[in-house]
Amino acid sequence: MYSLFAWRYFKAKKSTNAINIISWICIVAMVVGTAALILVLSVFNGFEGLVKSLYASFYTDLKISPASGKTITLSAEQLQQLRNVKGIRNFTLVVEEKAILQNGDNQAIVHLKGVDNNYETTTTVNRHIYSGKFGIGTTEKPLLVLGVGIEGTLGVRAGSDVLPLTIYVPRKNNSEDLNEMEDISSDTIHTAGSFMIQQDFDNKYAITDLRFLQNAMKLNPNEYSGVEIAVINPEEADKVGQQLSGIFGEGFKIQNRYQQNQSLYAIMNLERWIFYAVLCIILVVAAFNMVGALTMLVLEKRKDISVLNALGANQNLVLKIFLSEGLLLAAIGGGIGMLIALAVVLLQQQFHLVPLEGGSFLIDYFPVELRLIDFVLVATTVLIVSFLASWIPAVKASRQQFSLRSE
């Protein structure tokens, strides 16, 4: 019943036009605030999905690495057990070490990654080749696949260079003293191609043959930096990880894709909530307008409140009427704002109306993604803010006693 009163009060003509103006200002502020929240969250969703897809090209679903130290030793029996684990699609053995690449006077410190032939089917790095082709060569004739940032630093055109690069790799050494002749391996190596995924990888990594790097570092054939694993169903990666924990036990660290990039995901999530909190200020401004609109409406409807009191209405009924009025204003503004945001996101997805400036991105438009949870979150926020804003004038209205005689 009180919702019916609220709807009639909203539609009814007011004696003072300012009440109508303030009410519509309140609705417009709710529209802007709601639409802004949905749009910003959708943009964050789009960029988050893009970044995750790029990182998924380089990081696998699961990774086995040493709990301490730089290498792990895997026996033939453990590798066979790994092959028999249900849910694993493929895995690749890797060795990683920092190295120096030199092309004439140009040098670059790189994160050298030695991989086996399963690497191409375990990751999707080979789908992001920028120049040349993906190829790691052999133990005797290794090849390099460079990130485009390293390619630019060295001043080479990967895959078409005539002269080889010089590569310096530190060897395994238990001594604290460094002997340049004994502890650093140097060799020449040609490039096969370059990849472009994301700056974190493009400026850091170079990929080569596993056995070549093991020999250069003087590692044993069964020593590795880790095992990168692709699973059949990414949603069951944690279940597969639990099986691996049972096989390898202590001394091994098993991480899913989120754990491998935990700091990145944590920062992205923090930024999302910071922008959400800042944009909520728009709704707070709308709430101030709502307080003014409802306070003036209470003064406008003094006679109606007096009649209701005379008919036996208690304070609770009057309170609910004006609370419903505030929630009605919020529902209208919030509903329109959500529809506008939905339309804008769908248009952006279809026609890419808003471009990304600069021309150095993988895409040339703002990525957006709709999520139901965002609509639920924003709707809840709008209702809570409007309820708190409506509470003060509604309580005042319920506690005041207006006399019909004075009207």
N, C-alpha and C positions, 0 to 999 in steps of 0.2 A: 504493500500500500504506500509506504513512504517513497518508494521509487517512482510511483505515479505522481505524487506531489512534486518530486524533484523535476520530472519531465515537464509538468505543467508550468512550474516556475521558470524553467529554461525557455520555454516557448512563449510564455505570456509577455505582453508588452509592458515595459517598465515606465514608471512615471518620470524617471530621470534617465536620459539617454546614455549617460556616463556608465551606468551599470552594464548596459549591453556592450559598450565599447570595451570595458575592462574584461568582461567575460570572454569576448572574442580574442582580445589580446592574450588572455590566459590560454585559450585553445591553440592559438597560433604558436605561442611559445612551446606548448606541449608537442605540437606537430614538429617544430624545428628540432627540439631536443630529442624526441623519439627517433625521427628520421636520421639525425646525425649519429646517434648511438648505433643504430642498425648498420648504417653505411660504413662507419669506421670499423666496427667489429667485422663486417664482411670483407673489408680491405685487408685487415689483419689476417683473417682466415685465408684469403687468397695468397698473400705473401708467405704465410706459414706453410701452406700446401706447396707453393713453388719451392721454397727453401728445403723443405723435407724431401721433395722429389729429387732435387739436385744432390742433396747429401745421400739419398738412397742410391744414387748412381755410383757413389764411391764407397760408402759404408754398407756392409752386408747386414743381414738380419741378425746374425749372431757372430761373435768373435771370441776365440779362445786365446788368451795371452797369459804371460807369466804373472803370478801374484806378486813376485818380487824379482828384481834383476831384469835382464834384457832378453833372455832367450829361454825357450823350453825345449826339452828333449822328448821326442815322441818315438815310441817303438813301433815296429811293424804291426804288432798285436793291437796297439791302441788305434792305429790308423784303420785297421780292419774293423774294429769295433765301431769306429766313427762312421765307416761306410754302411754299417748295418743298422744304424739308428733310424728308426721310423720317423718320417717327416722331413728328412734332409733331402734337398734337391741336388745340391752339389757343394763342394768345398774346395778351397785353394790354400796351399801352404805359402806363407810369406816370410820374408826376412826384410827388416827395415833398419836403415842406418843413415846418418848424415854423411854427405860426401861433398866434394868440390868438383864442379865441372869448369873446364877452361877452354875457351876458344880464342886463341891469340892473346890479346890483352884483356879480354872480357872474362870475368869469373862470376860464378854463382854458387852459393851454398844451397844444396838441395836435400830434400828428404828422399833418399833413394829407396825404392821399394822393389825387391826381387820377388817375382811371382812365377808360378808354374803355368802349364798350358790350360788349366781349368779356370784361370782368372777371367777369361773372356765370357764364359758361361755362368760364372758366379756373380759377377758385377756387370754393369752396363756402361763401363767407361768407354768401351769400343764404339758405342753409339754417339759419342761426343767428340769424335775426331775432327780437328780443325784443319790440319794439313797432313799430307802423307797418308799413312795407314797405321793401324795398330799391329805391332810386331815386337816381340821381345828377343828374337833371334835364338841362338843356341849357346851352350856353355863356351864353346870355342869361338863363336862369332856372335857375341851378344849385340843387341840393339837397344836403343833408348826411345821411350815415348815420353816427351816432355810436356809439362804444362805450358800454355801459351805465354804466361808471364816469364817463365824461365827462358823460353825460346827468344823472347824479345830482349831479355837481359844479356844473353850470350850473343845476340846478333846473328842468329842462324835461321835458315829456313828448313825446319825439320822434314826429313824425308828426301830432300834434294841437295843436301850438303855434300861437297866433294871431299873435303878434308875431314878427318875424324876429330872428335872432341877428346881432350885429355881428362881422365877421371881419376880422382884421388879418394881412396876409401880407407878409413882406419881399420886395422886388424884387431882381432881379439887379443887382449893383453891383460894379464893379471898384475902386472907391475904398474906402480904409480909413475915411473919414469918413462918418458916418451923418447923413443929412438926413431928418427925419421926414416932411416933406411930399413929398419925391421918392422916398425909398427904402422907404416902407411904403405898401402898398395897403390901403384899407379899403372894405368893402362890407357889404351886408346879405344874409342868406341864410336860407332856411327849412330845416327838417329833414324828412326823409322817413321815417326810422325809426331804430332802434338795434339793435345786434347784441350777443350775449353768447357769447363763445368761451372766453376765458381771460383772467385779470387783466392779463397782459402786453399784450394787445391792447385789452381793454375799457377800460383806464384811459389809453390812449395814442393810439389812432387815430381819425380821422374821415375818411370817404371822400366824395369829390365828383367833379365832372366834370373831365376832363383839360384840355380847352381853356380852361375858366374859370380853372383854376389857372395854366396857361401864361401867359394874358393878365395875370393878377394879378401874376405874378412877372416879367413882361416877357421871357419866353423866346421864342425863335424857334419856329415851328411844328414844326420837325424836331429840337428839343432835348427830351430826356427824361432822367429819373433812371435809367430802366432798362426792361427788357423781362422780364415774367414769363411763363414758358412751361409749359404742361401737355403732357406726352407721352402717347402712346397706351399704352405699356407702361412703368410706372415702373422696372422692373428694367433697362431699357435706357437709362435717363436719361444715364448716363456716356457711352455710345456716341453719343447725340445731341449731348451736350456737346462731344465731340471734333470732330464735323462743324461745329458752330458756331464752334469755335476756328479752324478752317480758313477760315471765311468772314470773321470779324471781325478776327482777328489781334490784334496788340498794341494796347493802349489800352482793351481791353475785358476785364472780369473775368467769367468764366462759372462759376457755382457751382451745385452740386446742393443738395438740401434739407438734407443733413447739413452741408455746408459753410456754409450760411446760418445754421445754429444749432449750430455746432461746440462752442461753450462749454457750451451746455445739455446736449448729448449726452455731453460729456466729464465734466461734473459728475455726471450720472446714472450713468454707468459707474463713476466713482470711488466714489460712495456704495454702489453694489452690491457692489464688492469689499471695501469697509471692513466692511459688515455680514457678508459672507461670512467674513472673517478673524475677526471677533469671535465669531461662532457656532461657528467651528472650535474655540474654547476648550472647548466642551462635549465635543467628541470627544477633546480632550486629557485632560480629566478622566476620561472613560471609559477612556482608555489607561492611566492610573495604576491604575484598578481591574483592568485586564487584567494588568498587571505583577504585582500582588498575587495574582490568581487563578492565574496560570500558575506563579508561584514556589511557592505552596502545593501546586499539582498536582504539581510536580516532586518535592517532599518526599513526597507521597502515593504516587507511583509509583516510588519508589526501587527496590523489588524488581523491578518490571517492567523498569527500565533495566538492572539487574544481569543479569537473564535474557537480555535482548537482547544485552548485551555478551558474555555467555557463549556465545551462539549465533553470535557473529561479527559482530554489527551494528557498523558503524563510527560515528564521531561525527556524520558527515553525516546518517545515517538518524535518529538521535535528535534532531538539530537540526531536521530537516524535520518530525518528528512534532509537536514542540511549537510550531513555527511554524504548522503546519496547525491546531493547536488554537486558537491566537489568531485566525487568519483565519476559522475556523469560527464563533467567537463574534461576530466582526465581521460576517460574512455573515448570520448569523441576525438580529442587531440591526439591521443596515443594511437587510436585506430587509423586515423587519416595519415599520421606520420609513418606507421608501419606499411601501409599500402603504397605511399610515395617511395619509401626506401626499397620495397620489393620491386616496384616498377623500374626504378633507377638501376638496381643491381641486375635485373633481367636484361635491360637494354644494354648495360655495359658488357655483360657476358656475350650478348648476341652481336652488337655492333662496335664495341670497343670505343665508346664515345670519348672517354677521358684518356689522353695519351700520357706516356711516361717520357719526360724530356731527357735529353742527353745523348740518346742513341747508343749507349754502351751496355744496355741491358739485353738479356736473352729474349725478352718480350718488349713490345713498344706500347703497351697499355697497362693500366692498373688492373691487376688480377683481383677478382672478387669471388667470394663463395658464401652462399647462404647456409646457415645452420639453424635448425629448429630451437636449439638451446639458447641461441642469442635472442630470439623473439620472446621466449619464456622469461629470460633474465631481464630484458628491457621492460616487458609488460609488468613484471613483478616490481621493478624499480619505480615505474610510473605510478602504480597503485599505492605503494608504500609512501612515496613522496606526497601524493595527492591526499592520502588519508591523514598524514601528519599535518599538512597545510589546512585541511578542512576541520580538523579537530578543534582548534581554538575558537573560531567563530561559531561552530556548531554547539560547543559547550556554553558559550555566552548566550546564544539564542535560547537554549533549553532552560537556562537559569533565570532569564529575565521574565518579569511579570508585567505584561502590557494590559492596560485597562481599556475596554471598549468605549467607556465614557469619554476618555481623553482623545479618542479618535474622532 
